[in-house]
Amino acid sequence: FARCRLGTCSIVLCQPGFGNCDGNMINGCEVRLDSDVAHCGACGRLCPAGRTCSGGNCLPPSCASPATPGCGTVSLPTGVLTVGAAECGTPVDSTCGVGAAPPLSSLRVSALQMDAYEVTVARFRLFWADRRPERVAALRAAPVAYPGGVTVPWGVLGREPSQGDGFNWSATAGTRESHPINGVDFWTAMEFCVWDGGRLPTEVEWEYAARGALPTNRLYPWGETPTPTATSCSAVVHWNNCPGESGGLTRPVGSLAVTGAGFYDLGGNVQEWTVDVRSADRSLCFGRTMDPLCLDGPSNTERSVRGGSLATVTEVALRSASRAFLLPTAINPFTGFRCVRAP
């Protein structure tokens, strides 16, 4: 059998202090000594920082158990896209967006992995159980790194999600573990993503997932066709105050049809935090065409939220280009998030 230690292989049985990574001792032994680097699967395969070895795969900590609901990622290659759209007038045309002006073309996004699902209560519960003072200090010891050498400084400390009517969090596991976590502010969402080996997406990354690289350019995350009329519910998006499940306002993640390139709930259920601040001139802060990011404001400037929510009642607000804004300390039942990671 292959034993891995710091990337060097020898044909020996797993030794004391080494555990079987993939469950069958065929592809190698995971290094479990604190002084070693964790390897997973085939000999010499290194799990990136922030990933946990489980079942022969390198997984984020919130998904180390295959039974945790809402796990899975979508890999997106480097791509070129148009973001934004003309602001909607009256009548609404077929390509406009809410808060989306001006449209900006030929922006480039580096390859990334994004959560296929909105972060669930069950995944967040694992983070919260691990959130001790020393863990928080370690998470916040350095600003959050973004592509192109950009960093985002930390703001206020994260806080426990809200409980009660419309909120999915509970002190102990309940009936909504597979629902999206809501009632979390921007900084709490960022803390989770960093703990989970990633970060919150930029607006352009989120829109890349929703629209696709050129020439795809989906009008809605699910395609070109609007949702049904405002008097009915939809098979592709939970919106329009349609009934939730398990006594909540939301539905379990992935309940509705897959949208785009393998993502669920990019439209509706909960709107999703991104890292970008509200800018007086979006075209200026997107002057960098590779991995652009709007950060031209203090840490308490409103942050962009994307995708619409269960309470969205106008179809145009569900379009891939549409956006809204919240103060980073805002907490409500309509806002959640998903994370991105290096490929």
JOBELLIN-V850397 format. One record per pair of residues at least 4 apart in sequence whose ideal C-beta (glycine too) atoms are under 8 Angstrom apart, sorted by the first residue. I is the first residue (numbers start at 0). J is the second residue. D is the distance in whole Angstrom. If there is no record, write none. Layout:
# JOBELLIN-V850397
[[I:J:D] [I:J:D]]
This chain:
# JOBELLIN-V850397
[[0:10:7] [0:11:7] [0:12:6] [0:13:7] [0:24:5] [0:25:7] [0:27:8] [0:28:7] [1:8:5] [1:9:8] [1:10:7] [1:26:7] [1:27:5] [1:28:7] [1:42:4] [2:8:7] [2:9:6] [2:10:8] [2:11:5] [2:12:7] [2:13:6] [2:14:7] [2:17:7] [2:27:7] [2:28:5] [2:42:8] [3:7:7] [3:8:6] [3:27:5] [3:28:6] [3:29:8] [3:30:6] [3:38:4] [3:42:5] [3:43:6] [4:17:8] [4:30:6] [4:35:6] [5:30:8] [5:35:6] [5:36:6] [6:36:8] [6:38:7] [6:43:5] [6:45:7] [7:43:8] [8:27:8] [8:42:4] [8:43:6] [13:17:4] [13:18:7] [13:19:6] [13:24:7] [13:28:4] [14:28:8] [16:31:6] [16:32:5] [17:28:4] [17:29:7] [17:30:6] [17:31:6] [17:32:7] [18:28:7] [18:29:5] [18:31:5] [19:23:7] [19:24:5] [19:28:6] [19:29:7] [20:26:7] [20:27:6] [20:28:6] [20:29:3] [20:38:7] [20:39:5] [20:40:6] [20:52:5] [20:55:6] [21:25:7] [21:26:5] [21:27:7] [21:39:8] [21:40:6] [21:54:6] [21:55:3] [22:54:6] [22:55:7] [24:28:7] [26:40:5] [26:41:5] [26:42:7] [26:55:6] [27:38:7] [27:40:7] [27:41:6] [27:42:5] [27:44:8] [29:37:6] [29:38:6] [29:39:6] [29:52:5] [30:35:4] [30:36:6] [30:37:6] [30:38:5] [31:35:8] [31:37:8] [36:45:6] [37:45:8] [37:46:5] [37:52:6] [38:42:7] [38:43:7] [38:44:6] [38:45:6] [38:46:7] [38:52:8] [39:44:6] [39:45:8] [39:46:5] [39:52:4] [39:55:6] [39:56:7] [39:57:5] [40:44:5] [40:52:8] [40:55:5] [40:56:7] [40:57:8] [44:57:8] [46:50:4] [46:51:7] [46:52:5] [46:57:4] [47:57:6] [47:196:7] [47:341:7] [48:196:7] [49:59:7] [49:60:7] [49:193:8] [49:194:8] [49:195:7] [49:196:2] [49:197:7] [49:340:8] [50:57:4] [50:58:6] [50:59:6] [50:60:8] [50:196:5] [51:57:7] [51:58:5] [51:59:7] [51:60:5] [51:63:4] [52:56:7] [52:57:6] [52:58:8] [53:58:5] [53:63:5] [53:64:7] [53:65:8] [54:58:8] [54:65:7] [58:62:5] [58:63:5] [58:70:8] [59:63:8] [59:195:4] [59:196:5] [59:197:7] [59:338:8] [59:340:7] [60:125:7] [60:126:8] [60:129:8] [60:194:7] [60:195:6] [60:196:7] [61:67:7] [61:70:7] [61:118:8] [61:122:4] [61:123:8] [61:125:5] [61:126:6] [61:191:8] [61:195:5] [62:67:6] [62:70:4] [62:71:8] [62:122:7] [63:67:8] [65:70:7] [67:119:8] [67:121:5] [67:122:6] [67:125:7] [68:119:5] [68:121:5] [68:122:8] [68:176:6] [68:177:4] [68:251:7] [68:252:7] [69:114:8] [69:116:4] [69:117:7] [69:118:7] [69:119:3] [69:121:7] [69:122:6] [69:177:6] [69:179:8] [69:252:5] [69:253:7] [70:116:7] [70:122:7] [71:114:7] [71:115:4] [71:116:6] [72:112:4] [72:113:6] [72:114:6] [72:115:6] [72:340:7] [73:112:7] [73:113:6] [73:114:8] [73:115:5] [73:208:7] [73:260:6] [73:261:4] [73:262:6] [74:110:7] [74:111:8] [74:112:5] [74:342:6] [75:108:7] [75:110:6] [75:111:6] [75:112:7] [75:113:7] [75:207:6] [75:208:7] [75:260:7] [76:110:5] [76:212:8] [77:107:7] [77:108:7] [77:109:6] [77:110:5] [78:107:7] [78:108:5] [78:207:6] [78:211:8] [78:212:3] [78:213:8] [79:105:6] [79:106:7] [79:107:5] [79:108:8] [79:212:6] [79:213:5] [80:106:6] [80:108:7] [80:203:8] [80:206:7] [80:207:5] [80:210:6] [80:211:7] [80:212:5] [80:213:6] [80:216:7] [81:102:6] [81:103:7] [81:104:5] [81:105:7] [81:106:7] [81:210:8] [81:213:7] [81:216:6] [82:102:7] [82:103:5] [82:106:6] [82:202:7] [82:203:6] [82:206:5] [82:210:8] [82:285:8] [82:320:7] [83:96:7] [83:99:5] [83:100:6] [83:101:6] [83:102:4] [83:103:5] [83:281:7] [83:320:5] [84:94:6] [84:95:5] [84:96:4] [84:99:4] [84:100:7] [84:102:5] [84:318:7] [84:320:4] [84:321:8] [85:92:8] [85:94:7] [85:95:5] [85:96:7] [85:99:8] [85:100:6] [85:101:8] [85:102:6] [86:95:6] [86:96:7] [86:97:8] [86:98:8] [86:99:7] [86:100:4] [87:91:5] [87:92:7] [87:95:4] [87:96:7] [87:97:6] [87:315:6] [88:92:7] [88:95:7] [91:95:6] [91:315:5] [93:218:7] [94:218:7] [95:99:7] [95:315:7] [95:318:8] [96:100:8] [96:315:7] [96:318:5] [96:319:8] [96:320:4] [96:321:4] [96:322:8] [97:313:8] [97:315:6] [97:316:5] [97:318:7] [97:321:4] [97:322:7] [97:323:7] [98:321:6] [98:322:5] [98:323:6] [98:324:7] [99:318:8] [99:320:4] [99:321:6] [99:322:6] [100:281:8] [101:281:7] [101:282:6] [102:320:8] [103:281:7] [103:282:6] [103:285:5] [105:288:6] [106:203:6] [106:285:7] [106:288:6] [106:289:8] [106:291:6] [107:288:6] [107:289:5] [107:290:7] [108:203:6] [108:204:6] [108:207:5] [108:212:8] [108:290:6] [109:146:5] [109:289:7] [109:290:6] [110:342:4] [111:204:6] [111:339:5] [111:340:7] [111:341:7] [111:342:6] [112:197:8] [112:339:7] [112:340:5] [112:341:7] [112:342:6] [113:200:6] [113:204:7] [113:208:5] [113:262:7] [113:337:6] [113:338:7] [113:339:5] [113:340:8] [114:118:7] [114:337:4] [114:338:5] [114:339:7] [115:253:8] [115:261:6] [115:262:6] [115:263:6] [116:179:8] [116:252:4] [116:253:6] [116:262:8] [116:263:5] [116:264:7] [116:337:7] [117:179:4] [117:180:8] [117:252:5] [117:263:8] [117:264:5] [117:268:6] [117:269:6] [117:271:7] [117:335:5] [117:336:7] [117:337:5] [118:122:5] [118:123:6] [118:179:7] [118:180:5] [118:188:8] [118:191:7] [118:335:6] [118:336:6] [118:337:6] [118:338:7] [119:123:7] [119:176:7] [119:177:6] [119:178:7] [119:179:6] [119:180:6] [119:252:6] [120:124:6] [120:167:5] [120:168:6] [120:169:8] [120:173:8] [120:175:6] [120:176:5] [120:177:7] [120:178:6] [120:179:8] [120:180:5] [121:125:7] [121:172:7] [121:176:4] [121:177:7] [122:126:7] [122:180:8] [122:195:8] [123:127:6] [123:160:7] [123:168:8] [123:180:4] [123:183:8] [123:191:6] [124:128:6] [124:172:7] [124:176:7] [125:129:7] [126:130:6] [126:190:8] [126:191:5] [126:194:5] [126:195:7] [127:159:7] [129:134:6] [129:194:7] [130:134:6] [130:135:6] [130:157:8] [130:190:8] [130:194:8] [131:135:7] [132:136:6] [133:137:6] [134:138:6] [134:194:7] [135:139:6] [135:156:7] [135:157:8] [135:190:7] [136:140:6] [138:190:6] [138:193:5] [138:194:6] [139:153:5] [139:156:8] [139:190:8] [141:150:8] [142:150:4] [142:151:6] [142:152:5] [142:153:7] [143:150:6] [143:151:4] [143:153:7] [143:189:6] [143:193:6] [143:198:5] [143:274:8] [144:149:8] [144:150:6] [144:198:8] [145:149:4] [145:150:7] [145:151:6] [145:198:7] [145:201:7] [145:274:7] [145:290:7] [145:292:6] [146:289:8] [146:290:4] [147:287:7] [147:289:6] [147:290:5] [147:292:8] [149:290:8] [149:292:6] [149:294:7] [151:189:8] [151:198:8] [151:274:6] [151:294:7] [152:298:6] [153:186:7] [153:189:8] [153:298:8] [154:185:8] [154:186:5] [154:298:4] [154:299:7] [154:327:6] [155:184:8] [155:186:5] [155:327:8] [155:328:7] [156:186:7] [157:183:8] [157:184:7] [157:186:5] [157:187:4] [157:189:8] [157:190:4] [157:191:8] [158:184:7] [158:187:6] [159:168:7] [160:166:7] [160:167:8] [160:168:4] [160:180:6] [160:181:7] [160:182:4] [160:183:5] [160:187:7] [160:330:8] [161:166:5] [161:168:7] [161:182:3] [161:330:5] [161:332:8] [162:166:5] [162:168:5] [162:169:6] [162:170:7] [162:182:7] [164:332:8] [165:181:8] [165:247:7] [165:248:5] [165:332:3] [166:181:6] [166:182:4] [166:332:6] [167:175:4] [167:178:5] [167:179:7] [167:180:6] [167:181:6] [167:182:7] [167:247:6] [167:249:6] [168:180:6] [168:181:8] [168:182:6] [169:173:4] [169:175:8] [172:176:6] [174:245:4] [174:246:7] [175:245:5] [175:246:8] [175:247:5] [175:249:8] [175:251:8] [177:251:4] [177:252:6] [178:244:8] [178:245:7] [178:247:6] [178:249:5] [178:250:7] [178:251:6] [178:252:7] [179:249:6] [179:252:6] [179:264:7] [179:268:6] [179:269:5] [179:335:4] [180:335:6] [180:336:8] [181:249:7] [181:269:5] [181:331:7] [181:332:5] [181:333:7] [181:334:6] [181:335:5] [182:330:5] [182:331:7] [182:332:6] [182:334:8] [183:187:4] [183:188:5] [183:191:8] [183:330:7] [183:334:7] [183:335:7] [183:336:7] [184:188:7] [184:327:6] [184:328:5] [184:329:6] [184:330:5] [185:189:6] [185:199:8] [185:272:5] [185:302:5] [185:325:8] [185:327:4] [185:328:7] [185:329:8] [186:190:6] [186:327:6] [186:328:8] [187:191:7] [188:192:7] [188:199:6] [188:272:5] [188:335:8] [188:336:4] [189:193:6] [189:198:7] [189:199:5] [189:272:8] [189:274:8] [190:194:6] [191:195:6] [191:336:8] [191:338:7] [192:197:5] [192:198:5] [192:199:5] [192:336:7] [192:338:4] [192:339:8] [193:197:7] [193:198:6] [195:338:6] [196:340:6] [197:338:4] [197:339:6] [197:340:4] [197:341:8] [198:274:7] [198:338:7] [198:339:6] [198:340:8] [199:272:6] [199:273:6] [199:274:5] [199:336:6] [199:338:7] [199:339:7] [200:204:4] [200:205:5] [200:208:8] [200:273:5] [200:274:7] [200:337:7] [200:338:7] [200:339:5] [201:205:7] [201:273:6] [201:274:6] [201:275:6] [201:290:7] [201:291:7] [201:292:5] [202:206:6] [202:273:5] [202:274:8] [202:275:4] [202:292:8] [202:293:7] [202:303:5] [202:305:7] [202:322:7] [203:207:6] [203:285:8] [203:290:7] [203:291:6] [203:292:7] [204:208:7] [204:273:8] [204:339:6] [205:209:6] [205:271:7] [205:273:5] [205:305:5] [205:306:8] [206:210:6] [206:305:7] [206:319:6] [206:320:7] [207:211:7] [207:212:7] [208:220:8] [208:259:6] [208:260:7] [208:262:6] [208:265:6] [209:217:7] [209:220:4] [209:259:6] [209:262:8] [209:265:5] [209:266:8] [209:305:7] [209:306:7] [209:319:4] [210:215:7] [210:216:5] [210:217:5] [210:220:8] [210:319:4] [210:320:7] [211:215:3] [211:216:7] [211:217:6] [211:259:6] [211:260:6] [217:221:7] [217:222:6] [217:223:7] [217:259:6] [217:319:6] [218:222:7] [218:223:5] [218:318:6] [218:319:6] [219:223:7] [219:224:7] [219:225:7] [219:226:8] [219:258:8] [219:266:6] [219:317:6] [219:318:6] [219:319:6] [220:258:4] [220:259:5] [220:262:7] [220:265:4] [220:266:5] [220:306:7] [220:317:8] [220:319:6] [221:235:4] [221:236:7] [221:256:7] [221:258:4] [221:259:7] [221:265:8] [221:266:7] [222:258:8] [225:314:5] [226:233:4] [226:235:7] [226:236:6] [226:238:7] [226:239:8] [226:314:6] [226:317:7] [227:231:4] [227:232:7] [227:233:5] [229:239:6] [229:312:6] [229:313:8] [229:314:8] [232:237:8] [232:238:8] [232:239:7] [232:241:4] [232:242:8] [233:237:7] [233:238:7] [233:239:8] [233:241:8] [233:255:7] [233:267:8] [234:255:6] [234:256:6] [235:255:6] [235:256:5] [235:258:6] [235:266:7] [236:255:7] [236:258:8] [236:264:8] [236:266:4] [236:267:4] [236:268:8] [236:307:8] [236:317:6] [237:241:6] [237:243:8] [237:249:7] [237:250:5] [237:254:7] [237:255:6] [237:264:7] [237:267:4] [237:268:5] [237:309:5] [238:266:7] [238:267:4] [238:307:6] [238:308:7] [238:309:6] [238:310:8] [238:311:5] [238:312:7] [238:317:6] [239:309:8] [239:311:7] [239:312:5] [240:309:7] [240:310:6] [240:312:7] [241:309:7] [243:247:5] [243:248:4] [243:249:5] [243:250:6] [243:309:7] [244:249:8] [244:250:5] [244:251:6] [244:254:8] [245:251:8] [248:309:5] [248:310:8] [248:332:6] [248:333:8] [249:268:5] [249:269:6] [249:309:6] [249:332:8] [250:254:4] [250:255:7] [250:268:6] [252:263:6] [252:264:6] [252:268:7] [253:257:8] [253:263:4] [253:264:7] [255:263:7] [255:264:7] [255:267:8] [257:261:6] [257:262:7] [257:263:6] [258:262:6] [258:263:7] [258:264:8] [258:265:5] [258:266:7] [259:265:6] [264:268:4] [264:269:8] [264:306:8] [265:271:8] [265:306:5] [265:319:8] [266:306:5] [266:307:6] [266:317:5] [267:306:7] [267:307:6] [267:308:6] [267:309:6] [267:311:7] [267:317:7] [268:308:7] [268:309:6] [268:335:8] [269:306:8] [269:308:5] [269:309:7] [269:333:6] [269:334:6] [269:335:4] [269:336:8] [270:304:4] [270:305:6] [270:306:5] [270:307:6] [270:308:4] [270:311:8] [270:323:7] [270:333:6] [270:334:5] [270:335:8] [271:304:6] [271:305:5] [271:306:5] [271:334:7] [271:335:6] [271:336:5] [271:337:6] [272:302:6] [272:304:6] [272:334:7] [272:335:8] [272:336:4] [273:302:7] [273:303:5] [273:304:7] [273:305:6] [274:292:7] [274:294:8] [274:302:7] [275:292:6] [275:293:4] [275:294:7] [275:302:7] [275:303:5] [276:293:6] [276:294:6] [276:295:7] [276:296:4] [276:300:4] [276:301:7] [276:302:6] [276:303:8] [277:293:8] [277:296:7] [277:300:6] [277:301:4] [277:302:7] [277:303:7] [277:324:5] [278:283:7] [278:284:5] [278:293:4] [278:295:6] [278:296:7] [279:295:8] [280:284:7] [281:285:6] [281:293:6] [282:286:7] [283:295:7] [284:291:7] [284:292:7] [284:293:4] [284:294:7] [284:295:5] [285:291:4] [285:293:7] [286:291:7] [287:291:5] [287:292:8] [293:303:8] [296:300:3] [298:327:7] [299:326:7] [299:327:6] [299:328:7] [300:327:8] [301:324:4] [301:325:6] [301:326:6] [301:327:8] [302:324:7] [302:325:6] [302:326:8] [302:327:5] [303:322:5] [303:323:7] [303:324:6] [304:322:7] [304:323:5] [304:324:7] [304:325:6] [304:334:6] [305:321:8] [305:322:6] [305:323:8] [306:317:7] [307:311:4] [307:316:5] [307:317:4] [307:321:7] [308:333:4] [308:334:7] [309:333:7] [310:333:5] [311:316:5] [311:317:6] [313:317:8] [314:318:8] [315:321:6] [316:321:5] [316:323:8] [317:321:7] [325:329:4] [325:331:8] [325:334:7] [329:334:7] [330:334:8]]
